[in-house]
Amino acid sequence: MAFLKTKDRPKERFSLLLLDLEEYYFEQHTALQLGASSTKETLRKVRGSFKVCSKSIIFDPDDFAEPILKISLRDCKKIELVVKKDNPFEDKPPTISILCGQGEKRFNFQLEVWNKTEDVVQTLLQLHRASCLDKLGDQTAMIEANLQSRLARSSFDKHRYYNYEFVFMDVAGTDECNISVTERPHMECEAEMVMPLVSNPGHVCITDEGLYFQPLNGYPEQVIQIKLHKVLRIYKRRHGLRPLGLEVFCTENDSCSDIYLKFYNTADRDEVYYYIATFLENHMTEHTAESYMLQWQRGHLSNYQYLLHLNNLADRSCNDLSQYPILPWVVADYTSPQLDLTNSATFRDLCKPIGALNKERLERLLARYRGMPEPRFMYGSHYSSPGYVLFYLVRVAPEHMLSLQNGRYDHADRMFNSINETWNNCLVGATDFKELIPEFYGDDPSFLENKFSIDLGRRQNGSSINEVNLPPWATDASDFLQKHKIALESQYVSENLHEWIDLVFGYKQRGCEAVASHNVFHPLTYEGGIDCNSIEDPDQRIAMLTQILEFGQTPTQLFTVPHPQRITPRFHSMTRSTSTYSTLSDMSSACSSEDSSFEDLTEESRKLAWGNMGSIKAISTHKIHKEAVTGIAVTRDGASVFSTSQDSTLKMFSKELNEFQRSMSFSNMALSSCLMLPDDKTVACSSWDNNVYFYSIPYGRRQDTLMGHDDAVSQMCWYGDQLYTASWDSTVKVEAHDDDVIFWDANVWQRESNQSSHKRCSPELLYEFEHESGVNAIALNPAGTMLVTGCKDGTVTIWDTGNFGLLQQVQCHSGTIHHISFSSDSRHVLSAGVDCCLKVIDVQTGTVMSSVRADEEQRCFCWDGNTVLSGSQSGDLLLWDLLSNTVTKRIPAHSGAVTAMWMNEQCSTVITGSEDRQIILWKIST
């Protein structure tokens, strides 16, 4: 099970679970329990461990045949030290005498170390006074004072981790031994190790090599050690509604951490966290919800893995039963002989919370909700709580259930007995709205089996509670888990899981969206719903905190906008549409088998090339301009390379002859970009003089000029028969034609072609997209159905080119956007800005899914959706892995900023241009 880290159950009988909730185990002493023997002539002596706890005394005999004795301090009538002096020449051990209970039963103990007896008695008397106080707040304050006093009087024993190295030095003519400690401490503080239902106080020490926790009581080990080089993940945690927790993982796929610490103040927690994070910054990547979202959406994470990552980021931990990881019910059919995953009726409606799945029950709940005073809530219980977690895990964690329920199991008819019964009760029960836990999609079926033969009682019908009754479609518990896992990863769930994420972790968790989705729980369950520290009465504060922890807590909200849908295999490319909604959802498969085969081959070559992008090699370098290169265009056969520059020239370089061939100047102002038109005979060049120039390759001269903007034209795109031109005048214009169509920035134009005379007519403006600031970058998606623009104010805007409607507008960057582009599947947009950030935006929802800050500006790039090849301000090419937000390779290239980049369709050739006035031809070996 998730929180049972070791497979073997502990051999010793004592457990912290024997303590009451919120009770501490302070110290232990080897002792003898004295009692009358069967002969009544001699004292019966039972050797064992005498444990002093904050609310009780526990005696654990060495002989397993003897029962463990627990004495509640509140029930004690008298605790005293007894010293018998029958013979002044004979020392007798002092005795701890305890009188308790209505029957006034007496218990006597002798400590093996006599001289500690008096101190132990004084401690017991102090704890006894605390336990007898009337107010719970006063009890807790006195016990906390005792705990803090113990921690202050003790410190971390550094001999637990020191490795010594002896160095002999000659000082003042004598040999002296100096000890050089190979492991250097950074800080020490007090904390508690958190485990399910219990916590254990002690000392934390962080060194340059490890994290150490030394329990105050030496249980379960004298020192718990975590080597920093083994740490893979660390998370700050909200514990008891306060930011005091820190959880450390040394395994990637294990849902249970190696240690969970609760500090006594946030400053200590943060210092330990940042020290470890600094140590690990070159060894691990800190993931965000957005970066995990991108990996999941692109199929690099399974549904199960993604949900576990979201739980981790939302403060859910297997060590905290009030915040245990949550997974959804996904199957709704537990009665059929076969599980049909092709039938949508097999699945639960993931866009609704459990409480809203039954319409009749929902109506009753809403009627109560409408008549309720503020603050109102729809559900009186939560979908996750300690009781629900142990309801599922009672067969593998019976001791936790007994600890939670005061030493007894729940009534047999309320125990976890059947999958189908539990599902049905979640549908019709007046107060049952629980979701599932990760174990239902794991590999260990023991929580469904009764391997320990635990007597869980008999139901009213006389049947005993043994193993969980499975649905007919499962042959055994392992088969059930296997099919359940397949259901979680099925097509239906993959397409709809984002709806459930919106409810539990996303924008439907709170506010008006929660009300509209019938997803409103008690206000105490939400983070920030109440500040317990603001409650002055300690009794009320403790009662409120206990209620919150036992009732369950809503996860930390991770998303405030709709979560994007997963990209599933049936969706490949987006088609052109006149509808905003169809633009975002309709997928095209209207290709011939020949085209599909060709596209498959091209796609395979692209994947192969991007997989080898790290092997990119410079083939040749050419200095052909007098100022910075601003644009690159290449003929279809790759023979001729055209480049524009701030020196106002368009130049042609022959790859075959390896020499510069032509130079054209259209005006005395800089050219900003160039574009090869579909006829492969015309190059369009945009200029800072507000015009677009058309150069005829066969005739070697300017063929036409398009005037349509009030400021510099920054960039151009072409698709079908339309030219899109972007300008610093805050517009993009579109122009259309039959054979020789040109589109301008934020405007749309229409041309007619006279094939007989080859004369161009004045373009007709089709549309003008208006923006709040100058447009510096534009791009079309591969299908030509969407246009994305990047402005000088950092705004990214996505437009529908069918009806010219606005789809998304996102404030992404803090300044000018240098470059912007769609992914090949049209699902995402990548932008690079003056703020040194690369940002991935989900087209469907407008969510910034990933943001990574570079050390310098990235001026231009090419990408495949997962990997980015960017040109930096320093002149180097950087290879980025967007899934981990890391630079995987830095390739020396230019001596100035890389300002232009071109890549062929097969992604095997790259050409870059720079402020150093050079172009470099690159090859990717496949």
N, C-alpha and C positions, 0 to 999 in steps of 0.2 A: 504494500500500500504506500501511498505517497509519503505520509509522514512517519512511517515505520522504516527508517533508513536501513536497518540491518534485517536480514532475513531471519536470523535466529532470535528467538525471544530471550530476554535476559534470564540468566540462571539464578541471580539473587532475587529474593522475594520483595525486598523493599523497593518502593517506587515513590516518586514525588506525587503520584496520583493518589496516594494514601492521605495526603494532606487535604485540608479544606480549600475551597476556592480562595485565592488571594492570600494563602498562607505561605510562610517561608520556613525552610529547613536551615537552621543556624549552625549546629555543631553536633558531633557525635563522640561518645566515649565508650570504650570497652567496659562492661559492667557485669555484675552478677545480680540476678533477681532472686531474692530470698523468699522462701515459702516453706510451709510445713511439708515434711516428707510423709510417706505412707506409714512409716514406723513411729512417727511423732516423737522420736528421740533425737533426731538430728534435723538440721535445717536443710531443705532442698534448695540447691543452688543451680540456677540455669544461666549459663554464660551467653552473652549476646551484645548487641550494639544499642546503647542508650542514646536516643536522638532527641535533641532539644529543638522544638519547632515553635513558631510564633504563637500558635494557638493550642498546641498539644504536646504530649510526650509520647514517643513511639519507642517500644522496646522490640527489637528484632532478634530473636534467639538464633544462635548458630545452628542448633538442631532443627532441621526443617519439620520434624514431627511436632514441635512446639508451636503454638499459634503466635502470630504477631499481636502485641498488646498496644492499643492506642488509648491514651488517657487524655480527655479534653480538659484543658486548664480551667475552663469556665465551670466545670463540674467539680473541681477540687475544693474541698473545705479547708484543708490544712496541708501545707508543705513545710517540712522542717528538717534540720540537720540533727541527727541523733548520734551522740558519742558516748559509748559505754566505758566506764573506768572501774571495772570490777577489781582489777589488779593493777596498782600503780606502777608496777614493774613490767607490765605487758601492754604493748600498744595494740589496740584493736581498730580495725578500719571504721571510719565514720559511715553512717548510713543515711541515705535520702529516704525519708518517710513521707508518703503521700496518702492522705485520707480523702476519699471522694465518694460521690453517689449518695443516694438516699439510704442505702444499706450500710453506709459508712465503711466501705471496703478499704482495707489498707494495703498499699504496695510498698515494698522496701527494696532499695537498690544500693549496691556497693560498687563504687567506681574502682577500676583496676589501678588508676593513679590517684592515690588517696588525697594528695594535696590540692587537687582540683575540685574536690567535693563542695567546699564552702562557696567557691565562685559560682559553681553550677546552681546551687540552691538560691543564691542571691539573684541570679538570672531568672530562675523559675518564678521566684516571688514577684519580680518586676513584671514578667509576662503575664502572671496570674492576675495582678492588679489591672493590667490593660484589658484582659479578657472579661473582667467583671464590671467594667465601666458600662453605664447604661446606653450611652450614645455610640453608634457605630463609628461616627467620625472621630470621636475621642479615642476609641480603641485603635483605629487605623493610624492616627497621628502618633500615639505612644509606641506602637510597634515599629512604625517608620523611623522614629527617633532612635530606637534600639538598633535597628538595622544600620542606619547611617553612622551611628557611633561605632559599631563593629567594623564597618568599612574604613572609617577614619583611623581606627587603631591598628589596622593591618595594611599591608601593601603587597604588591606583586613580588613574588619570590623569583628574582632574576636568575637564580641558579638553575631554574627549570629550562632555560634556553641557552645560557651562555656556553660557548665553546672557548676554551682557554688556549692561548699560545704563549709559551714562555720565551722571553727574549732577554738575554743576559747583556747588561751594559756595564761599562766601567765608569763609575761615578766617584770622583774624589779619591781615586786609587783603590776603590773596593768594588767587588762584583755585587750587583744588586739585581734582584729578580723583579721585572715589571710584567704585569699581566696585560696582554693586549686582547681585548674582547672583539671577536670577529663579527659579532652581531650587535648592532648599536641601536639602543632604544630611541624612539622618537617622542612618545608620550605615554602616560599612564592615566587611567581614569576608572571610575566605578561604572558598572553596568549590570544588566541581568541577561542571562541566556534564556530566550523564550522557546518553549516547546508547547505542544498542544495541551491546553488547560492549565499549564504550570509555567513558572519562571524561577530561575535560580540566580541569586545575586553573587557577585564576585568582582574581580579586578581584570581590566583589559590592559594589555600592553601591545603597542604597535612598534615594530622595529623595521630596520631596512630590509629584513628578509621575511618577516612573518607577522601574523596577527595571533595573539595568544589570549585565552580566557582562562582565568584561574578561579574556580568556584570557591566561595567563602567556606563551604562545607566539605570540599574535596570530592563532591559527588557530581556526576558518575565517574569522573577521572580527576586526577590532581591538576592537570593542565590540558586544555584543548588547543591544538595547534593547527593553524592554517598557513601554509607557505604561500607567499604572495605570488610567486611565479606560476602557481597552479590555479590561481583565481581566474575565472572566465567571465563572471558577471557579478556586479554588485548593485543593490537597489536600496535607496532610501525608503523607509517604511513609515506609515502612519500607524502608531500603536496606541490603543486606548484613546483614539481621536486626537492624539498629539504627535507632532513630527519628531519622534524619538527613536525610531527603529532603523536598523541596518541589517540587510540580509546578504550573505555571501555564498556564491555558487562556484564550485570547482568542477562541475560537470555540465555539459551543454544541454543535454536532453533530459536530465533528471529533474522532475518537478519539485523535488525536495532539496532544500539548501543544505550546505554544510554547517552553517551556524547562523542564527538569528539573534541579534543583540538589541536590547532596549536600554538606551542610555538615560541618565537622570536629567540631562539638559541637552538642548538641540545643538549648542556650540560644540560639545564633545563629540556628538554624533557626526556633525559636519566635518570636524577636523580629521577624524578617522577616515571618513568617506573620501575626502579630497586627497588625503595622503595616499590611500590605496589607488585612487583614480589616477593620481600623478605618476605613481609607480607603474601603472598598467597602460598608460596612454600610448606607449609604443608596442604594446602586446595585445591589446583588445580594442574593440570598437564599441562605443556607447550608442546603442540603438534607441531610436525614438519610435513612438506609435506610428508616425508617418513612414519611417523607413521600413518597419515591419509590414505596414500596409502595402507598400510598393512590392516587397518580396512576395507577399501572399497573392496579390492581385496578378502577378506575372507567373505564378505557379512554382515559385522557389520555396515556398512554405506550404505545408498541408493545412487544411482547415484546423486540425487538432493542434498543430504546432503554433499556428497563428493565435488561436484562442488562449493557449497557455502563455504566450508572450504578452498578450493584452492583459491577462489576469495579473501577471507579474508587474506590469507597468501601472496597473490600477490598485496596487497595494494588497493584492490577494496573495496569501501565503499558506502553505500546508502546515506551518507551525502556529498559525493563528486561526482557530476554528470559527471565530466570529467573522473572519475574512478569508474563508477557504475558497480556492478557485472554483469558478462556476462554469459549467458547460450546459448547453441546451438539450432538452428533449428534442430529437429530430424525427423519430419514428412514432407514428400514431397507430400502427397496426400491430397488436400483440396477440391476435387471435387466429390469424390465417395460418394454414400449414406451410405456406411458402411466403418468403419476403420478396415482394415484387418492387424493385427499386426503379422500374420504368413507369410506375403508376404514381402520379402526384398525390393521389388519395392516401398513399402509404405514409405520407409525411405530415408532420405537424406544421401548421401555419406559422412561419417564423416571423411574420410581421406583427404578430400579436403577443402580448405577455400571456403567461399561463392563465392568469385570472380572466382574460378576455376571450379565451377559446370557446367557452360555453356561453352561448347567447343568453340563455335564461338566467344563469347565475350572475352574469354581468349586469343584467337589468336590475336584479335585486341589489347588487352592490352599488350601482349608480343611484338608485332611489335613496339608499342610505346616505350616499355621498352628498347628494343635493340637499338633504335636510340637516347636514352636519355643520356645526359652527366652525369657524376658522381656528386653527389650520386644519383643512379637510384632507382626508386621504381615502383612497378606494379600498385598500387592502390592509387588514388588521395584522397580518403576519407577512413575513418576508419570503423571498425565494431562496435565501441561503441563511443558515444560522447554525450554531454548534449542535443543536438538537437534530437538525436535518442531516448534517454531515454524519453524525454518529448513528442515526437511523439507518443509513446505508452501510456503515462500516462496523456495526456491532459484532459481527462474526469474527473480525480480525482485530478489533480494538475493544474487547468487552470491558477491560479495566477503565477505559476512558468513559464509556457509557455509565459504569457504576460510579465513577467519580462525579460525573455531571449530575446524576440522579440519586445522590445520597445513598449509594450502596445497593441499589436495586435496579432491575431492568423495568422497562415500561411494560404495561399490560400486553399480553400476548396478541390480542386483536389489533393493537396499534403498532406491532413490530413489522419490520420489513420482511414480508413473507412471499410476495408475488410481484413480478414486474407488471403484469396486466392490472392487478388490483391497485398498485401504487399509481399507475398512470390514470386509471379511472377516477381515483380519489382526487388526483390533481385537477381533473376536469369538473367534478361535481361537488367536492368538499367545500364547505362554507369558509374554511380558514386554511386550506391547503393549496399553496401556490408555488411549491418548491420546484426548482430546476434540478439538474443532475450535477455530478462531480466528475473529475477527470477519470476516476477508476472505471467508469462505464465505457470508456473508449481506450482503455489500456490493455496490457497483456496478461495481467495477473487476475485470474478468476476467483481467488480465494475469498474475496468479500461476498461472493454469491454462494459459497460452500461453507459447511460447518465442520472444518477439519479438526477443531479442538473439541468437538462433541459437547458444545455448551448447551446447558438446559435453559432454553429461552421461554419455557412455559407452554401451556396449552390454550388453544383458542376456545371460544364458547361452544363450537361445534365438536369439541373433543380432540381435534387434530393437534399434533405437537408441532412446534416451530423448529424446523431443521434447516435444510438447504432452501434457497430461494426458488420458487416455482417459476420456470422459464416459459416463454411463449412457444407455441407448437413448432414454429419455424426454426428453433434452435435445438440441436441434438444434446448439447451439454453446455456448461458454463463457458468453456473456451470457444465453442462455436457461436454462442450468443455474442461474446465480445468481438469476435472476428467479423460477424455480420453487422454488428452495431458500428464498428469502425468503418466498414465499407459504406454504410449508410451515411455516416458523417462526411465522407469524402465524395459522395455521389454528386451527379450533375445537378440535381434539384437543390440540394443543400448548398453547393458551391454558388449557385445563381441567386440564392435567397438569404444566405448567411449574413450579408451586410445589414439586412433588415433587423435581425436579432441583435446585432452589434449596436445598431442605433438605439435600441431600447435599453440595453444593459450598460454599455460603455459610451454611448454617443449622445446626439443632440435631442433624442426623445426621452432621455433620462430625467430631465427637469423642465420646469416652466410650462408654457402653453402647449408645446409639442407633447409633453408627457400627459397632459390632461386630454388632449385630442386622441392620443394613442391608448388611453385607459391604462396608464402606467404610473400611477401616483401612489406611493407608499407613505408610511408614517414619517413625518418630518425629522424625527430623531435618527432615522437610518441614513440620512444624507450627510456627506462631509460638509462641515460648516453649519449644520442644522442647529447646533447649540454649542456654546463655549462653556465647557464644564468648569473652567477656571474662574469664570465670572460668577458662579454660584457660591455665595459666601458661606451658607450653611454647609458644613462638612458632611452631615448626614444626608442632606438632599443631593449633594454633589456625588457622593459615593453611590447612592441609590440610583441616580440618573445614569451614571457610568455603567453600573452593573446591568441596568435595564437595556442600555444600548448594546452592550457586548453580548448579552444573551439573546436579544431579539434578532440580531443580524445587522449588517451594514451594507449599504449600497456602494458599489465600487467607485473609485475616483473617476470622474468624468474625463475621458481621453479625447473625445471629438465633439466639436460644437456645430459642425455642419454635416449634412448627410454623408454617410460612408459610401464610397464607390463600390460598384459591383465587381465581382471577380471576373477576370478574363477567362472564359471557359473554352474548351476546344472547338465548340461549334461556331464560335464567333471569330472571324479572321479580319475582315476589312469593312470599313464603313462606306456606305453608298450615298450618292447624291440624293438629296431630298428637298422638297419644298416646305417641309414641315420641320419646325424646331425639334419636336420630340422624335420624329423619325430619324433626324440627323444624328441624334445621340444614341439611338438604339438599333436602327435597321442595319443589318449586315448583308453584304452582297456575296452571292455564290453564283452569279450569272456569268460564268466564264466557260468557254469551251474546254473540252478535255485536253486539247493541245495546249491552250493557254495555261491551264492549270499545271500541266506537266512542266512547261517551260518556267512558270513562276516557282514551282517547287525546286527546280534545279537552281534557279537564281537565288532563292532563299537559302538553299543549302550552301551555295558559294559565299553568300553574305555571312552566314553563321560561322563558316570556316575561317573567313577573313577576319572577322571580329574576334574570334577565338585566338588568332595569331597576331592581333594588333600590337602586342608587345614586341614583336620582331620587326617592326617597321624600320626600314633603312632608307637613308637619303641616297638618291641615285645621281642627282646633279643639282648644281646651284648656279643661278644666273642673275646678274645684276643688270636690269634693263630699264629701270626707271630712275628719275632724279629725285622723286619724293616717295612717300609711303604708298605701298600697293593697297588698293581699296576693294578690288573685285577680280575674280577669276572665272573664265568660261572656257569650255573645251568643246571642240567639234565631236560629233558622234563617233567618228573613227579614232579619236584621240590623237590625231596627227598634229593639230594646231591648237595652241594655248593662247587665249586672249586675256589680257590683264589691263585694268584701269588703275589710275594713280591720281594722287593729289597734284601731280605735275600737269594735269589736264589732258593727258594723252591716253589713247587706247593703243596697245602694242600687241603684235602677233609674233609668237615664237613657234618655230617648227621643231617638234620633237624628233622627227626623222632626220633632219639636217643638223639638229642640235645648235641652231643659231637663230638670232633675232632677225625677222624679215620685214615687218611693216610697223609704221608709227603714224597715228592719225591724231589730230587735234581738232576739237569741235568748237572750243571757246577758250577763253583765258582763265576759266575757273575750274576748280577740281572736279574730277569725275568720281562719283561715290560708289558705283557698282556696275557690273555688266552681266548680261544674260544672253545665252544662246537660244534663239527662237527655234520652234519645232522644225522649220524647213532646213535647218542646219546650214543656212546660207546668210543669215542675218544676225548681227550682234546688236542688242539694245544696250545703251549706256546711259545711266542716270547722272545728272550733274547738279552741282551746287548753284547753277544759274537758273534753276527751276524747270529745266527742260529734260526730255528724254530724246536721245539721238539714236538713229538706226543706221548701222554700217553694213553695207553689202560686201560680203566676202568675195564673190565672183568679180564684181566691178571695182572693188578696192576703193570705194568712196562712200561718203555719207549719202544715204538714200532718202531719209525723211527726218523731220523733227516734230516732236509732240510737245506742245506747250499747254500746260493745264494747271500748274501749281503757283502759289504765291510765295513759296520759299523753296529751299533746296530739296531736291528729290533724294531720299536717303537709300531706298532699296526697291527692288521690283520682284514680282512673281508672275509666272505664266502657267495657265492650264487651259487645255482645249482651245477655245478661240477667244480667250480673255486675258488681258494684261492688267495686273494690279500694281499700282505705283504708290509708294508711301512717301510722305513729305513732312518736313518740319513745320509746315503750315497747319498741322494737326488734322490732316485729312488723308484718306486713302481713296484713290479713284479707280474705277474699273471701266475698261474699254473692250468691246467685243468686235470680232470680225470673222469672216468665213475662212479665208486663206491666210491672211496676214494680220490677224487680230492682235491688238496690244491692250494691256490693262494697266491702269495707273493706280498708284499708292492707295489712297482712300477713295478713289473715285472709280466708277466703271464707265468705260467708253465703248462705243460700237463703231466698227469700220465696215465698209463694203469694199470688196475687191473686184476690180475690173480686169479680168484675166486677159482680155485681148490687148488692152493698152498698157497694162502693168502700172497704171496710175493709181495713187492712193487718194481717197476722199477724206475730207475732214472727219475726225472721229466724233462719234455721238456718245456722250457721257451716259452710261447706264446707271451708275449709282455712286454716291459719295458717302463714305463712312467718316463720321465726325468724332473727334477725340478732344479731350481737355488740354492736351499738350502735344508737342511735336512727336510724330511717329518716327522712330529710329530703326525699327526692324519689323519685318513681316515674313510670314511663311504660310503656305497652303498645305493641307494634309494630302497624302498620296492620291486620294479619290477626288480631290478638288471640291469637297463639300463644305469645308470649313476653312476660314482664314483666321490667323492669329496675329495680333499686332503688339508690339512692345514700344512703350512711349518713354519720353525723357523724364516723366515724373515717376517712373517705376511701375506703371500700370500695365497689366497683361489683359487683353480683351480678345475673346473668341467670338467669331461671327459665323452665321449660317449664310453661305454664298448662294443658296437656293432662293431664300426669301429676304436676304439681307438683314435678318433679325439678329439681335444680340443674344448670345448663348450664355456667356460668362464674362464677368469682369472682376479681376483680382488685383489688389494692391500688393505686389510681390516684393519689389525692390525699393531701396531708399533713394534711388537716382536713376540715371539713364540706363536703359536696357540695350546692351551691345548686340546681342544675337538671340534668336528665338527659333524653335523648330518643333514640329510634331514628331512623335514616335511613328514607326512604320505601321503600327496597327491603329493609329489615330486616337488612342486612349489617353495619351499623356502629351503634355507640352513641357519642353525644357527651355529655361531662359537663363541668360548670364548677364549680370549687371555690373555697374560701376562700384557697387558695394561689395564686390569680391564674392558674391554668392551665386551658386548654381541652384535653381529651384525647379522641382518637378510638380506639375499641376495636373490634377485629374480633370479631364475634359467634361465628364458627365456631371460632376458635383462642384467643380471649381475649388476643390480642396488642394492646399499646398501639401503634397504627400511627402516630400523630402526636401530638405534644405541643408546645404553644406557650404561652409565658408572656407574659401581658399586663402592662401597667404598673400595672393595678389589677384588683380583683375584677370578674368578670362574673357578675351575679346571675341573669340569665335570658336565654333566647335562643329563636330559631326557626332552622331550617336545612333545606337541601335535599340534604345529603350532601356538597356541595362548598363552599357559601357559607353563612356564619353571620351572622345579624343578632342582636347581643347588646346587652343593657342593662347599663351599667357602674355602678360604685360612685359615680362622679362625676355621673351623670345623663345622660351622652351615650349615643347609640346608635353601635355600632361595626359596620362591615361587614368581615367577615374572608374571605380566600381561603385555605381549608384546604390547597390544593395547594401554595401557596408559604408558608403560615404567616405571612401579612402582613395588616395592616389596610389595606384599600383606600380606606376613607372613614370619617371621624368626623362624626357628625351631632349638633349641639347639640339637646338635648331637655329634660330636667328639671333642676331645681336640687338634687335629691337622688338617692340611689341608685334605679335602675330595678329595681323588685321584682316586676313582673308584666308579661307580654306575651301577647297573643292575636293569631293570624293566621287569616284565613278560609281555606277550602279552596282557593280559586283563588289564594291568596297575593297578593291585590290590595289588601287592607285590613289594617292593623295597629293595635292599640290597646295603649298602654303605661300602666302605673301606677307610682307612685313614692313614695318617702318624703316627697316634697314635698306629698303628699296630693292630687295632681292625676292626672287621666287625659288622655291626648292621643290624638286620632284621627288616623291617618296614611293616606295614599293613595299607591299605587305606580302611576305612569302607565305604561301599556303602549301 
